[in-house]
Amino acid sequence: MSRRKLTPVEKARREIYSVSCLDILNHQNWMALALEQAQQAAQEGDVPVGAVIVRNGELIAAAGNARQRLQRPTAHAEILAIEQACEKLGTWNLSDCAVYVTLEPCCMCAGAILQARIPLVVYGADDPKAGAVKTLFSLLNDSRLNHRCEVISGILDTACGKVLTDFFQKRRDEKKG
């Protein structure tokens, strides 16, 4: 029985999906970079969510939320990172990439991830108010759609949740004072 040759996309997916202790450390390292983007967003007055896109172990794009700064409702970290990655790679098809995001993607961002064909989504904290990956909806694994994603959640979830909690606590304190 002969084995068929894997396509480049299949090879990339096989590499992305193999999970070991080393992979978990890599996930944590990439999530730490996403957290840096989230903290930068908070310093600029935006909700602290950060995202990075990685291809073959190389950072392709990094962004934090910029809705307030840009005054655009679509300026979520994931959307901005996807746009950067597409521009850098010269294609809309990111099927050999992974996205790391500090907060569970919303419906808009999950839709963009699906449209960009990103096969792996790694996120930190669940979003009980707008999460579209597993908390409120399961868009990335909906069998009615033509594309689905592997999802890994809970990577650095405490740190990802804390940056959000601290940001909103500071906002509440400023309103009181």
N, CA, C and O of each residue as an XYZ file, in Angstrom:
708
protein
N       0.848     -1.182      0.000
C       0.000      0.000      0.000
C       0.893      1.245      0.000
O       1.714      1.421      0.901
N       0.736      2.100     -1.001
C       1.566      3.294     -1.065
C       0.859      4.451     -0.366
O      -0.367      4.562     -0.381
N       1.654      5.286      0.231
C       1.117      6.465      0.897
C       1.160      7.631     -0.071
O       2.151      7.841     -0.771
N       0.091      8.371     -0.101
C       0.090      9.527     -0.980
C       0.919     10.641     -0.348
O       1.043     10.727      0.874
N       1.471     11.469     -1.183
C       2.303     12.575     -0.726
C       1.416     13.666     -0.128
O       0.383     14.018     -0.699
N       1.823     14.195      1.021
C       1.064     15.261      1.666
C       1.289     16.581      0.944
O       2.387     16.870      0.468
N       0.228     17.373      0.873
C       0.348     18.716      0.320
C       1.063     19.599      1.341
O       1.136     19.229      2.513
N       1.592     20.751      0.937
C       2.230     21.656      1.899
C       1.297     22.070      3.041
O       1.729     22.194      4.187
N       0.013     22.284      2.722
C      -0.951     22.659      3.762
C      -1.136     21.509      4.751
O      -1.170     21.737      5.960
N      -1.255     20.287      4.255
C      -1.400     19.129      5.142
C      -0.172     18.952      6.016
O      -0.295     18.614      7.193
N       1.000     19.174      5.463
C       2.233     19.090      6.251
C       2.230     20.136      7.365
O       2.572     19.840      8.509
N       1.838     21.361      7.014
C       1.798     22.429      8.010
C       0.798     22.103      9.111
O       1.083     22.306     10.291
N      -0.377     21.596      8.726
C      -1.383     21.232      9.734
C      -0.870     20.127     10.647
O      -1.075     20.174     11.859
N      -0.209     19.143     10.071
C       0.323     18.041     10.876
C       1.316     18.581     11.903
O       1.316     18.149     13.055
N       2.164     19.529     11.485
C       3.130     20.127     12.404
C       2.417     20.950     13.469
O       2.777     20.893     14.645
N       1.407     21.716     13.061
C       0.684     22.568     14.007
C      -0.056     21.734     15.047
O      -0.076     22.093     16.224
N      -0.666     20.620     14.627
C      -1.533     19.864     15.506
C      -0.809     18.919     16.456
O      -1.406     18.467     17.433
N       0.453     18.609     16.202
C       1.143     17.679     17.096
C       1.413     18.387     18.414
O       2.180     19.349     18.469
N       0.786     17.911     19.460
C       0.873     18.574     20.761
C       1.772     17.770     21.687
O       1.551     16.581     21.918
N       2.780     18.437     22.206
C       3.694     17.840     23.168
C       4.004     18.899     24.211
O       3.488     20.014     24.149
N       4.852     18.545     25.170
C       5.250     19.529     26.182
C       5.923     20.726     25.527
O       5.706     21.869     25.929
N       6.741     20.454     24.516
C       7.406     21.538     23.800
C       6.373     22.431     23.118
O       6.517     23.653     23.112
N       5.334     21.827     22.546
C       4.279     22.605     21.903
C       3.571     23.506     22.907
O       3.270     24.662     22.609
N       3.309     22.978     24.089
C       2.637     23.779     25.118
C       3.495     24.980     25.479
O       2.984     26.088     25.639
N       4.807     24.761     25.608
C       5.702     25.893     25.881
C       5.679     26.891     24.728
O       5.675     28.101     24.955
N       5.664     26.394     23.500
C       5.574     27.286     22.349
C       4.265     28.069     22.377
O       4.253     29.273     22.119
N       3.164     27.387     22.690
C       1.874     28.073     22.792
C       1.950     29.175     23.847
O       1.452     30.280     23.635
N       2.567     28.872     24.964
C       2.695     29.873     26.027
C       3.555     31.053     25.581
O       3.241     32.204     25.886
N       4.627     30.770     24.869
C       5.492     31.851     24.386
C       4.763     32.762     23.407
O       4.866     33.985     23.503
N       4.025     32.173     22.463
C       3.273     32.985     21.507
C       2.169     33.758     22.223
O       1.901     34.913     21.893
N       1.528     33.118     23.207
C       0.470     33.817     23.948
C       1.058     34.977     24.754
O       0.411     36.011     24.916
N       2.266     34.808     25.251
C       2.922     35.902     25.975
C       3.119     37.108     25.053
O       2.990     38.252     25.489
N       3.429     36.855     23.793
C       3.550     37.963     22.828
C       2.193     38.616     22.579
O       2.102     39.836     22.449
N       1.147     37.806     22.515
C      -0.200     38.358     22.366
C      -0.568     39.202     23.590
O      -1.207     40.246     23.461
N      -0.164     38.747     24.765
C      -0.416     39.515     25.994
C       0.285     40.867     25.960
O      -0.262     41.861     26.436
N       1.485     40.912     25.403
C       2.184     42.193     25.262
C       1.367     43.146     24.392
O       1.281     44.339     24.685
N       0.771     42.622     23.329
C      -0.081     43.440     22.462
C      -1.311     43.926     23.220
O      -1.743     45.065     23.044
N      -1.877     43.059     24.067
C      -3.041     43.436     24.872
C      -2.686     44.559     25.848
O      -3.446     45.514     26.014
N      -1.536     44.434     26.484
C      -1.117     45.467     27.440
C      -0.872     46.800     26.746
O      -1.181     47.858     27.294
N      -0.319     46.748     25.546
C      -0.113     47.973     24.770
C      -1.455     48.609     24.410
O      -1.600     49.830     24.468
N      -2.434     47.784     24.039
C      -3.771     48.300     23.734
C      -4.355     49.009     24.953
O      -4.945     50.082     24.831
N      -4.187     48.403     26.128
C      -4.708     49.016     27.358
C      -4.054     50.366     27.606
O      -4.731     51.315     28.002
N      -2.759     50.466     27.383
C      -2.053     51.742     27.572
C      -2.576     52.813     26.620
O      -2.497     54.006     26.915
N      -3.110     52.385     25.479
C      -3.649     53.332     24.501
C      -5.155     53.559     24.688
O      -5.793     54.223     23.872
N      -5.719     52.998     25.777
C      -7.114     53.230     26.100
C      -8.099     52.245     25.497
O      -9.310     52.440     25.597
N      -7.594     51.192     24.875
C      -8.466     50.183     24.286
C      -8.588     48.967     25.195
O      -7.728     48.718     26.040
N      -9.662     48.217     25.009
C      -9.845     46.969     25.748
C      -8.640     46.078     25.441
O      -8.309     45.862     24.276
N      -7.985     45.561     26.481
C      -6.737     44.824     26.293
C      -6.916     43.404     25.747
O      -6.986     42.430     26.496
N      -6.985     43.326     24.436
C      -6.981     42.036     23.747
C      -5.849     42.113     22.727
O      -5.703     43.105     22.012
N      -5.058     41.054     22.674
C      -3.951     41.016     21.729
C      -3.990     39.753     20.905
O      -4.519     38.732     21.344
N      -3.425     39.820     19.701
C      -3.384     38.657     18.821
C      -2.065     38.642     18.056
O      -1.527     39.685     17.684
N      -1.561     37.433     17.832
C      -0.398     37.252     16.960
C      -0.705     36.118     15.994
O      -1.451     35.193     16.313
N      -0.119     36.209     14.816
C      -0.262     35.152     13.817
C       1.126     34.612     13.518
O       2.078     35.359     13.292
N       1.206     33.283     13.525
C       2.479     32.580     13.404
C       2.408     31.625     12.215
O       1.382     30.991     11.968
N       3.511     31.537     11.492
C       3.620     30.574     10.394
C       4.985     29.910     10.456
O       6.015     30.582     10.421
N       4.987     28.588     10.548
C       6.232     27.817     10.595
C       7.197     28.334     11.661
O       8.400     28.440     11.424
N       6.656     28.653     12.830
C       7.489     29.109     13.941
C       7.976     30.536     13.818
O       8.852     30.952     14.575
N       7.428     31.297     12.880
C       7.845     32.681     12.668
C       6.664     33.610     12.906
O       5.552     33.348     12.450
N       6.918     34.701     13.627
C       5.889     35.709     13.859
C       5.607     36.435     12.551
O       6.513     37.000     11.940
N       4.354     36.418     12.125
C       3.942     37.055     10.873
C       3.251     38.392     11.137
O       3.450     39.355     10.395
N       2.436     38.449     12.198
C       1.673     39.665     12.490
C       1.372     39.730     13.977
O       1.291     38.707     14.657
N       1.208     40.949     14.468
C       0.870     41.171     15.878
C       0.049     42.453     15.981
O       0.369     43.461     15.350
N      -1.010     42.402     16.781
C      -1.864     43.584     16.941
C      -2.624     43.510     18.255
O      -2.864     42.437     18.810
N      -2.986     44.671     18.721
C      -3.872     44.791     19.871
C      -5.140     45.495     19.429
O      -5.180     46.112     18.365
N      -6.175     45.402     20.251
C      -7.414     46.125     19.943
C      -7.094     47.593     19.695
O      -6.227     48.167     20.354
N      -7.793     48.190     18.750
C      -7.566     49.609     18.438
C      -8.871     50.318     18.092
O      -8.869     51.281     17.325
N      -9.981     49.852     18.649
C     -11.277     50.476     18.342
C     -11.314     51.938     18.764
O     -11.752     52.797     18.000
N     -10.855     52.220     19.979
C     -10.875     53.604     20.462
C      -9.901     54.474     19.683
O     -10.241     55.576     19.254
N      -8.684     53.965     19.506
C      -7.639     54.733     18.831
C      -8.012     55.026     17.376
O      -7.827     56.146     16.900
N      -8.533     54.026     16.675
C      -8.870     54.188     15.260
C     -10.315     54.615     15.028
O     -10.681     55.007     13.920
N     -11.140     54.539     16.080
C     -12.568     54.849     15.971
C     -13.227     54.003     14.892
O     -14.000     54.500     14.073
N     -12.903     52.698     14.910
C     -13.472     51.725     13.968
C     -13.980     50.532     14.763
O     -13.215     49.919     15.507
N     -15.247     50.193     14.620
C     -15.790     49.063     15.387
C     -15.168     47.723     15.006
O     -15.246     46.766     15.777
N     -14.561     47.642     13.842
C     -13.960     46.376     13.399
C     -12.479     46.261     13.763
O     -11.835     45.283     13.383
N     -11.936     47.211     14.474
C     -10.503     47.215     14.786
C     -10.182     46.321     15.989
O      -9.502     46.739     16.926
N     -10.682     45.096     15.942
C     -10.338     44.101     16.965
C      -8.949     43.553     16.661
O      -8.498     43.582     15.516
N      -8.285     43.060     17.680
C      -6.916     42.552     17.538
C      -6.814     41.486     16.448
O      -5.890     41.514     15.635
N      -7.759     40.548     16.431
C      -7.706     39.459     15.455
C      -7.822     39.974     14.025
O      -7.082     39.540     13.142
N      -8.749     40.901     13.798
C      -8.963     41.464     12.463
C      -7.707     42.190     11.997
O      -7.260     42.002     10.866
N      -7.140     43.020     12.869
C      -5.936     43.773     12.508
C      -4.761     42.841     12.220
O      -3.998     43.070     11.281
N      -4.616     41.789     13.028
C      -3.528     40.831     12.810
C      -3.725     40.067     11.499
O      -2.767     39.842     10.760
N      -4.961     39.671     11.215
C      -5.251     38.976      9.952
C      -4.930     39.887      8.772
O      -4.316     39.449      7.799
N      -5.339     41.145      8.853
C      -5.046     42.089      7.770
C      -3.541     42.240      7.566
O      -3.065     42.251      6.431
N      -2.793     42.355      8.661
C      -1.326     42.468      8.561
C      -0.722     41.224      7.918
O       0.137     41.321      7.041
N      -1.179     40.057      8.364
C      -0.635     38.796      7.837
C      -0.927     38.664      6.344
O      -0.053     38.264      5.574
N      -2.138     38.993      5.935
C      -2.493     38.911      4.512
C      -1.630     39.844      3.687
O      -1.166     39.481      2.606
N      -1.417     41.045      4.197
C      -0.579     41.999      3.473
C       0.865     41.501      3.390
O       1.489     41.572      2.331
N       1.386     41.005      4.489
C       2.783     40.534      4.505
C       2.980     39.326      3.582
O       3.979     39.238      2.868
N       2.018     38.399      3.603
C       2.157     37.172      2.825
C       1.627     37.302      1.396
O       1.889     36.444      0.552
N       0.889     38.367      1.132
C       0.363     38.583     -0.218
C      -0.758     37.642     -0.598
O      -0.938     37.323     -1.773
N      -1.515     37.194      0.399
C      -2.634     36.280      0.137
C      -3.666     36.396      1.253
O      -3.344     36.740      2.390
N      -4.905     36.102      0.900
C      -5.972     36.060      1.905
C      -5.985     34.709      2.609
O      -6.545     34.580      3.698
N      -5.382     33.717      2.002
C      -5.439     32.347      2.508
C      -4.310     32.097      3.498
O      -3.146     31.985      3.111
N      -4.657     32.012      4.763
C      -3.681     31.812      5.835
C      -3.744     30.377      6.368
O      -3.619     30.144      7.570
N      -3.940     29.425      5.458
C      -4.146     28.026      5.857
C      -2.897     27.347      6.410
O      -2.965     26.199      6.849
N      -1.771     28.031      6.396
C      -0.564     27.464      7.009
C      -0.120     28.292      8.220
O       1.054     28.300      8.590
N      -1.086     28.985      8.824
C      -0.807     29.859      9.970
C      -1.614     29.421     11.195
O      -2.535     28.610     11.106
N      -1.238     29.982     12.322
C      -1.994     29.813     13.561
C      -2.202     31.202     14.158
O      -1.345     32.073     14.016
N      -3.326     31.410     14.819
C      -3.577     32.676     15.495
C      -3.643     32.417     17.000
O      -4.269     31.462     17.460
N      -2.988     33.282     17.740
C      -2.994     33.260     19.204
C      -3.664     34.546     19.657
O      -3.255     35.636     19.257
N      -4.684     34.428     20.482
C      -5.421     35.610     20.923
C      -5.726     35.469     22.409
O      -6.035     34.378     22.889
N      -5.638     36.570     23.125
C      -5.764     36.527     24.576
C      -7.187     36.272     25.061
O      -7.382     35.775     26.170
N      -8.184     36.609     24.240
C      -9.587     36.432     24.615
C     -10.304     35.651     23.528
O     -10.034     35.837     22.342
N     -11.200     34.793     23.924
C     -12.005     34.021     22.972
C     -12.592     34.956     21.915
O     -13.227     35.952     22.261
N     -12.392     34.652     20.640
C     -12.897     35.526     19.576
C     -14.420     35.683     19.584
O     -15.164     34.769     19.942
N     -14.850     36.876     19.176
C     -16.273     37.180     19.029
C     -16.757     36.649     17.676
O     -15.975     36.073     16.920
N     -18.032     36.839     17.375
C     -18.598     36.371     16.101
C     -17.883     36.976     14.899
O     -17.574     36.266     13.942
N     -17.619     38.265     14.938
C     -16.962     38.914     13.814
C     -15.565     38.336     13.591
O     -15.190     38.021     12.461
N     -14.808     38.199     14.660
C     -13.436     37.711     14.542
C     -13.400     36.227     14.175
O     -12.547     35.801     13.396
N     -14.316     35.444     14.730
C     -14.391     34.025     14.365
C     -14.713     33.898     12.878
O     -14.163     33.034     12.196
N     -15.597     34.749     12.377
C     -15.921     34.739     10.955
C     -14.715     35.072     10.097
O     -14.494     34.443      9.063
N     -13.934     36.058     10.520
C     -12.730     36.432      9.780
C     -11.697     35.302      9.808
O     -11.022     35.053      8.809
N     -11.574     34.630     10.933
C     -10.655     33.496     11.049
C     -11.068     32.397     10.075
O     -10.225     31.816      9.392
N     -12.362     32.117     10.013
C     -12.860     31.110      9.070
C     -12.603     31.535      7.627
O     -12.155     30.727      6.814
N     -12.879     32.783      7.308
C     -12.684     33.264      5.943
C     -11.214     33.244      5.530
O     -10.901     33.042      4.357
N     -10.313     33.452      6.489
C      -8.874     33.419      6.211
C      -8.332     31.991      6.201
O      -7.161     31.771      5.893
N      -9.187     31.022      6.538
C      -8.824     29.597      6.528
C      -7.712     29.250      7.528
O      -6.920     28.338      7.292
N      -7.663     29.975      8.626
C      -6.651     29.688      9.654
C      -7.035     28.383     10.338
O      -8.132     28.285     10.888
N      -6.156     27.371     10.319
C      -6.531     26.059     10.837
C      -6.412     25.890     12.350
O      -7.022     24.986     12.920
N      -5.631     26.755     13.006
C      -5.424     26.601     14.448
C      -5.657     27.926     15.148
O      -5.069     28.947     14.792
N      -6.533     27.893     16.160
C      -6.825     29.052     16.989
C      -6.492     28.678     18.427
O      -7.019     27.707     18.971
N      -5.607     29.467     19.031
C      -5.222     29.266     20.426
C      -5.613     30.527     21.162
O      -5.198     31.625     20.792
N      -6.420     30.372     22.217
C      -6.795     31.568     22.969
C      -6.645     31.339     24.461
O      -6.582     30.207     24.941
N      -6.591     32.455     25.180
C      -6.374     32.420     26.614
C      -7.665     32.298     27.409
O      -8.044     31.203     27.823
N      -8.339     33.421     27.622
C      -9.519     33.470     28.487
C     -10.815     33.298     27.702
O     -10.953     33.796     26.584
N     -11.760     32.585     28.309
C     -13.108     32.480     27.741
C     -13.786     33.843     27.843
O     -13.462     34.640     28.723
N     -14.732     34.107     26.936
C     -15.487     35.352     26.955
C     -16.970     35.030     27.138
O     -17.663     34.728     26.166
N     -17.459     35.092     28.381
C     -18.857     34.724     28.645
C     -19.883     35.687     28.056
O     -21.069     35.363     28.011
N     -19.452     36.862     27.606
C     -20.392     37.841     27.063
C     -20.436     37.874     25.541
O     -21.444     38.279     24.962
N     -19.346     37.450     24.881
C     -19.321     37.549     23.417
C     -18.552     36.418     22.745
O     -18.307     36.475     21.540
N     -18.172     35.402     23.490
C     -17.358     34.322     22.930
C     -18.088     33.506     21.880
O     -19.181     32.996     22.122
N     -17.473     33.387     20.709
C     -18.115     32.672     19.603
C     -17.378     31.388     19.227
O     -17.646     30.799     18.179
N     -16.452     30.957     20.082
C     -15.693     29.738     19.807
C     -16.237     28.568     20.618
O     -16.396     27.467     20.091
N     -16.526     28.803     21.909
C     -17.134     27.739     22.701
C     -18.102     28.229     23.763
O     -18.979     27.476     24.187
N     -17.964     29.484     24.207
C     -18.772     29.951     25.329
C     -20.231     30.198     24.949
O     -21.128     29.606     25.548
N     -20.481     31.056     23.970
C     -21.849     31.323     23.522
C     -22.194     30.582     22.238
O     -23.311     30.092     22.069
N     -21.224     30.507     21.340
C     -21.400     29.850     20.046
C     -20.188     28.963     19.781
O     -19.173     29.066     20.471
N     -20.296     28.103     18.792
C     -19.174     27.253     18.370
C     -18.964     27.428     16.865
O     -18.999     26.461     16.104
N     -18.748     28.655     16.460
C     -18.638     28.943     15.028
C     -17.466     28.233     14.362
O     -17.564     27.824     13.205
N     -16.365     28.085     15.079
C     -15.175     27.510     14.454
C     -15.272     26.007     14.250
O     -14.430     25.416     13.574
N     -16.284     25.389     14.825
C     -16.466     23.939     14.666
C     -17.877     23.588     14.208
O     -18.355     22.482     14.459
N     -18.530     24.504     13.552
C     -19.892     24.279     13.082
C     -19.845     23.439     11.807
O     -19.297     23.878     10.796
N     -20.404     22.258     11.848
C     -20.336     21.324     10.720
C     -21.094     21.823      9.482
O     -20.915     21.287      8.388
N     -21.931     22.839      9.654
C     -22.657     23.388      8.504
C     -21.770     24.281      7.640
O     -22.124     24.604      6.506
N     -20.631     24.674      8.170
C     -19.726     25.553      7.433
C     -18.684     24.730      6.688
O     -18.425     23.578      7.037
N     -18.094     25.324      5.668
C     -17.143     24.584      4.845
C     -15.724     24.567      5.405
O     -14.850     23.915      4.836
N     -15.484     25.255      6.483
C     -14.151     25.285      7.097
C     -14.307     25.216      8.606
O     -15.205     25.835      9.176
N     -13.446     24.474      9.234
C     -13.438     24.370     10.688
C     -12.008     24.517     11.189
O     -11.054     24.334     10.433
N     -11.866     24.848     12.459
C     -10.550     25.093     13.043
C     -10.312     24.187     14.240
O     -11.239     23.819     14.962
N      -9.070     23.844     14.427
C      -8.638     23.222     15.678
C      -8.568     24.352     16.698
O      -8.069     25.434     16.387
N      -9.057     24.118     17.894
C      -9.073     25.154     18.928
C      -8.383     24.628     20.178
O      -8.662     23.522     20.639
N      -7.488     25.432     20.713
C      -6.853     25.153     22.008
C      -7.162     26.358     22.881
O      -6.825     27.487     22.525
N      -7.795     26.127     24.010
C      -8.155     27.241     24.900
C      -7.449     27.093     26.242
O      -6.935     26.028     26.582
N      -7.439     28.179     26.986
C      -6.905     28.154     28.343
C      -5.411     28.377     28.458
O      -4.863     28.221     29.549
N      -4.728     28.734     27.380
C      -3.289     28.993     27.449
C      -3.078     30.356     28.115
O      -3.536     31.382     27.611
N      -2.385     30.352     29.244
C      -2.161     31.557     30.056
C      -3.469     32.263     30.384
O      -3.531     33.492     30.429
N      -4.522     31.464     30.615
C      -5.849     32.046     30.839
C      -5.912     32.977     32.038
O      -6.631     33.975     31.992
N      -5.191     32.687     33.102
C      -5.226     33.555     34.286
C      -4.653     34.929     33.960
O      -5.252     35.950     34.296
N      -3.506     34.956     33.312
C      -2.884     36.234     32.940
C      -3.743     36.988     31.929
O      -3.890     38.206     32.022
N      -4.310     36.265     30.965
C      -5.165     36.904     29.954
C      -6.423     37.495     30.589
O      -6.854     38.587     30.219
N      -7.004     36.778     31.535
C      -8.182     37.282     32.231
C      -7.848     38.454     33.144
O      -8.627     39.400     33.262
N      -6.683     38.386     33.791
C      -6.292     39.438     34.736
C      -6.104     40.789     34.052
O      -6.512     41.818     34.592
N      -5.495     40.795     32.881
C      -5.288     42.075     32.185
C      -6.632     42.726     31.863
O      -6.748     43.951     31.906
N      -7.633     41.933     31.544
C      -8.975     42.467     31.287
C      -9.640     42.946     32.574
O     -10.194     44.045     32.619
N      -9.585     42.126     33.614
C     -10.180     42.480     34.904
C      -9.574     43.775     35.440
O     -10.295     44.666     35.887
N      -8.251     43.872     35.393
C      -7.571     45.073     35.883
C      -7.978     46.311     35.079
O      -8.186     47.384     35.646
N      -8.087     46.156     33.766
C      -8.463     47.271     32.899
C      -9.856     47.796     33.259
O     -10.049     49.002     33.413
N     -10.815     46.890     33.390
C     -12.182     47.329     33.674
C     -12.334     47.814     35.114
O     -13.156     48.694     35.371
N     -11.569     47.270     36.059
C     -11.588     47.771     37.435
C     -11.065     49.202     37.472
O     -11.621     50.058     38.159
N      -9.994     49.453     36.728
C      -9.436     50.811     36.658
C     -10.460     51.782     36.075
O     -10.599     52.907     36.556
N     -11.165     51.350     35.051
C     -12.211     52.202     34.449
C     -13.312     52.524     35.456
O     -13.754     53.667     35.569
N     -13.750     51.483     36.193
C     -14.795     51.712     37.199
C     -14.314     52.671     38.283
O     -15.054     53.552     38.719
N     -13.062     52.489     38.715
C     -12.496     53.372     39.755
C     -12.407     54.807     39.268
O     -12.655     55.738     40.034
N     -12.055     54.998     38.001
C     -11.960     56.356     37.446
C     -13.330     57.014     37.382
O     -13.436     58.222     37.589
N     -14.388     56.246     37.098
C     -15.739     56.806     37.057
C     -16.201     57.237     38.441
O     -16.917     58.228     38.584
N     -15.781     56.472     39.480
C     -16.163     56.819     40.857
C     -15.462     58.075     41.321
O     -16.051     58.920     41.995
N     -14.203     58.190     40.956
C     -13.350     59.288     41.472
C     -13.476     60.494     40.707
O     -12.827     61.492     41.017
